[in-house]
Amino acid sequence: MSSTPLPVIANVSRVVSKVVDRITGDRSDVPLMVATATVAALKNHGIPAHIFYGPAAWVEILENQQAIWAGCWGKSFHFWAATTFGEVVDLNTSVAHRKRGHSQPELKALYAPPMLWSSEVPGFYRYIPEGIAEVDLTEERDQKQLSLVLQEIDEKCRPEFLRGEKEDFPNEPILCPDRRLLDDSTGTFKHFDRALRIQGIPEPAPI
């Protein structure tokens, strides 16, 4: 294999996004937990992966259709997973617009880029890995939530669930290997892409 098989991507992206959203209330607040769950799910499918941390940025589209950079840089950093195939896996970008930016909280984004699962990273994302992250949660609430997440991941992310199963992706846009783009039922990526084609990627990028 040169990339993660699509049935595995469908299983992991669907289960991880739904489980973390349900247990935490909003996975956009817990990128480390999402990356941790992604790595655990991939391990069940026999695919090695690691959690990385560092500055990351992506383009979001505001209510006035302006394109801006959002993400974590400077004193902040982001978490994502990377597979043995060199794929960047970030299941939070599609919901990143749920959070307001620290520097400009008055700005509200309508659209964010798709979930990312690809070794080819388009220009509207930026990731600079600074190292491999280790999970060390100190808050009891976070520990309990992660334990519940990993328990459910272990139950639902397994090869036996892929046999004869139709690829069931989450209802969110996702960019898969070989530039395969799957949109959601409301055409979110179509709206994102249309605005980005008109506005262009903002320059300079923050990282």
C-alpha positions in Angstrom: 0.0 0.0 0.0 1.1 3.5 -0.7 -1.8 5.2 1.1 -4.5 4.4 3.6 -7.3 2.4 1.9 -10.5 4.4 1.5 -12.6 1.9 3.6 -10.2 2.5 6.5 -10.4 6.3 6.0 -14.2 6.1 6.0 -14.3 4.0 9.2 -11.8 6.1 11.1 -12.9 9.6 10.1 -16.6 8.7 10.8 -16.1 7.0 14.1 -13.5 9.4 15.5 -15.4 12.6 14.5 -18.7 11.4 15.8 -17.4 9.8 19.1 -15.2 12.8 20.1 -18.0 15.3 19.2 -20.5 13.4 21.3 -18.3 12.8 24.3 -16.7 16.3 24.5 -19.5 18.4 23.0 -17.3 19.8 20.3 -14.1 18.3 18.9 -12.9 21.6 17.6 -11.8 22.3 21.2 -9.7 19.1 21.6 -7.4 18.6 18.6 -5.0 16.5 20.8 -7.8 14.1 21.7 -8.8 13.8 18.0 -5.3 13.1 16.9 -4.9 10.5 19.7 -8.1 8.8 18.8 -7.0 8.8 15.1 -3.7 7.1 15.9 -5.4 4.5 18.1 -8.0 3.7 15.4 -5.3 3.3 12.7 -3.3 1.0 15.0 -6.4 -1.3 15.1 -6.2 -1.4 11.3 -2.5 -2.2 11.3 -1.4 1.2 10.1 1.3 3.0 12.1 0.8 6.7 12.8 2.1 9.4 15.2 0.7 12.5 16.8 2.6 15.7 15.7 2.5 19.2 17.1 3.5 22.5 15.8 2.1 25.7 14.1 -0.7 25.1 11.7 -2.9 27.3 9.6 -5.8 27.0 7.2 -7.9 29.4 5.2 -11.5 30.1 6.3 -14.2 32.1 4.6 -16.0 34.8 6.5 -19.6 35.9 6.3 -18.7 38.6 3.9 -16.9 36.0 1.7 -13.4 37.3 2.7 -10.7 34.6 2.9 -8.5 34.8 6.0 -5.9 32.6 7.7 -6.9 30.9 10.9 -5.2 28.3 13.1 -2.5 28.1 15.7 0.9 29.8 15.5 3.1 32.1 17.5 2.7 31.0 21.1 0.0 28.4 20.2 0.3 25.1 18.4 -1.9 22.5 16.9 -2.1 18.7 16.9 -2.6 16.3 14.0 -1.7 12.8 13.0 0.7 11.5 10.3 0.6 8.0 8.9 3.4 5.8 7.8 2.5 6.7 4.2 3.4 10.4 4.9 -0.2 11.4 5.0 -1.3 14.4 7.1 -4.5 13.5 8.9 -6.4 16.4 10.5 -10.1 15.6 11.2 -10.7 19.0 12.8 -10.2 21.4 9.9 -13.8 20.9 8.7 -15.2 22.2 12.0 -12.4 24.8 12.8 -14.8 27.6 12.0 -16.8 26.7 15.1 -14.1 28.5 17.2 -13.5 32.2 17.1 -10.0 33.4 16.7 -8.1 34.6 19.7 -6.7 37.7 17.9 -10.0 38.7 16.2 -12.9 37.1 18.1 -15.4 39.4 16.4 -14.9 37.7 13.0 -17.2 34.8 12.3 -16.3 32.2 9.6 -18.9 30.4 7.5 -16.7 27.8 5.9 -13.5 26.0 6.7 -11.5 23.6 4.5 -12.2 19.9 4.4 -10.9 17.2 6.8 -7.5 16.4 5.5 -6.2 12.9 4.9 -3.5 13.2 2.2 0.2 13.3 1.6 -0.5 16.1 -0.9 -1.4 19.1 1.1 -3.1 22.0 -0.9 -2.0 25.6 -0.4 -4.9 26.5 1.8 -3.4 24.4 4.6 0.0 24.9 6.3 1.6 22.5 8.8 5.0 22.8 10.3 5.8 19.7 12.5 8.0 20.5 15.5 8.0 17.1 17.1 6.0 14.0 18.1 3.5 14.7 20.9 2.9 12.6 23.9 -0.4 12.5 25.6 -0.2 13.6 29.3 -3.6 14.9 30.4 -3.6 16.3 33.9 -7.3 17.2 34.3 -9.5 14.3 35.6 -12.3 15.3 33.3 -10.0 15.2 30.2 -8.7 11.8 31.3 -12.2 10.4 31.7 -13.3 11.7 28.3 -10.2 10.3 26.6 -10.7 6.9 28.2 -14.3 6.8 27.0 -13.2 7.9 23.5 -10.5 5.3 23.2 -12.8 2.5 24.5 -15.4 3.3 21.8 -12.7 3.6 19.2 -11.4 0.2 20.1 -14.9 -1.3 19.8 -15.8 0.3 16.4 -12.6 0.8 14.5 -11.6 -2.7 13.5 -10.9 -4.5 10.2 -13.8 -6.9 10.6 -16.2 -3.9 10.3 -14.9 -3.2 6.8 -15.8 -6.5 5.2 -18.6 -6.0 2.7 -19.3 -2.6 4.2 -20.1 0.3 1.9 -17.7 3.2 2.5 -19.6 5.3 4.9 -17.9 8.7 5.4 -18.9 11.4 7.8 -21.2 14.1 6.4 -18.4 16.6 6.3 -16.1 17.4 3.4 -12.9 15.3 3.4 -9.8 15.4 1.1 -8.5 11.9 0.6 -5.4 10.4 -1.1 -4.9 11.0 -4.9 -6.8 14.4 -4.5 -10.1 12.7 -4.1 -12.5 15.2 -2.6 -15.8 14.1 -1.0 -18.2 16.9 -0.2 -21.0 16.9 2.4 -24.7 16.9 1.6 -25.0 20.7 1.7 -22.0 21.3 -0.7 -19.8 23.0 1.9 -16.6 22.5 0.0 -18.3 23.9 -3.2 -19.1 27.1 -1.4 -15.6 27.2 0.2 -13.9 26.6 -3.2 -16.0 29.2 -5.0 -15.1 31.9 -2.5 -11.5 30.9 -2.5 -11.3 31.1 -6.3 -12.7 34.6 -6.2 -10.7 35.9 -3.2 -7.5 33.9 -3.7 -5.3 32.5 -0.9 -4.4 35.4 1.4 -0.7 36.4 1.3 1.5 36.3 3.2 0.7 33.1 5.1 1.2 33.4 8.8 3.6 30.4 8.9 
